[in-house]
Amino acid sequence: MRKLILSALLLASGSGLFAQKLSDVEKKLADGKYTEAKDGIDKLLADPKNQNNANAWYRKGQIYMQLAMDSTKLDESLTNRSEAMTAFKRYYEMDAKNVMGTLEQNVRPFQVYESAYNAALSDYNAQNFARSFQNFKQALDAEEYIKAKNLTYGGITFPALDTNLYLNVAATALKAKMEDSAMVYYTKLADAKLNADNYIEIYQTLVDYYDRKGDAANRDKYLALGKELYPKNDYWFEAQLSPLREDKPKLFAKYKELATANPESYYLNFNYAVELFNYAFANDNKPADFATYEGQVEPAIKAAIKAQNSADANYLMVRYMTEKIYRTEDAMRAIKGTTPADANKRKAHAAEIKQMWAAMTPYAETAFTAYEGKKDLKGYEKGNFKNVSNVLIDYYSMQKDEAKVKQYQDRLKAAGM
């Protein structure tokens, strides 16, 4: 029995010594001697026997939080705040009754959140993006812990998913050139299937990121998710086409597949037509597979015009038909013979050229009127406007329709061209 009593007495004595030391730390904390209080609490908790005392961890959190808010120790604030939050977490894990937390209305984790958030804003404004990211991340971690523990203070509530804070963390990480870190937070938002207009860039950013990383599985995952949530956005077409740019047969096959499935998309059908036209006609030398793709150009342009009867699409048709006229004229000039058969060929080519001019004119007139009606023409649009004007003037000159020639000359002049 004496041994048991002695053990109990020694245990009580040890506990009393600890209580005295903790009391000393608490006095320094109350007196605002935070550095001394820090040294004291660190020594106490360095002893493994003291690490199971919930109150000691709470005091550590209080002390380090005071140091974190010390304006003369800004360089240490991030670390001090992290130590404080870790200590408070240890306390909440150990004290099921939450006695000390309840006495302060659980204000301390909220204090960590607020301090970290304000520091993040300050660092961002100072363009210290790396530290701003760490502070935003710390604020988010504190907020998530508060929600997980169902802590409340002063009626403050956080959204189930704080999209603004997640966006701040991700955007600041990008500013700090920490792209991999940024994607962690964009992924969280994308997986929540946010679909307001201002969130579309989240999905686009992830698609681009995983595409550059060569991660086809995740690229396709967020591409599909983006298409599901923003089905009318043209970016998803481009994301599927971009990896194929260097392989023209695969590129055109994909364009055809997408255009067939999305006939209402002007962006897709017009770009398909432009790609085909440039491939077939932009260079002096025809590609080896010219015959394969030349016949696809006109249907592609017509599909673009059907999707949207725009100035540019009609002008592209004018460009294409002009190329056909030039080729037919070259073929006619290449006939050097004087036989009746040669004469008939020249006559047939001349008739074709006449028909092509007549077929091209409605497209030229539509393009002219559309460009004429635009208030602020871009540089390339001004060039297109002049070119299509010359086409119409040449056509009506060949028709000896001087009234039409003068009409288009006057309208072009009135447009400031």
NORQUIDA-V949892 format. One record per helix or strand of 3 or more residues. SS is the DSSP state (2 for helix, 1 for strand). FROM is the first residue (numbers start at 1). LEN is the number of residues. If there is no record, write none. Layout:
ss | from | len
SS | FROM | LEN
SS | FROM | LEN
This chain:
ss | from | len
2 | 2 | 29
2 | 34 | 13
2 | 48 | 3
2 | 54 | 15
2 | 71 | 24
2 | 99 | 5
2 | 107 | 19
2 | 129 | 20
2 | 163 | 13
2 | 179 | 13
2 | 197 | 17
2 | 216 | 14
2 | 235 | 8
2 | 248 | 14
2 | 266 | 16
2 | 290 | 18
2 | 311 | 23
2 | 340 | 33
2 | 379 | 20
2 | 402 | 13
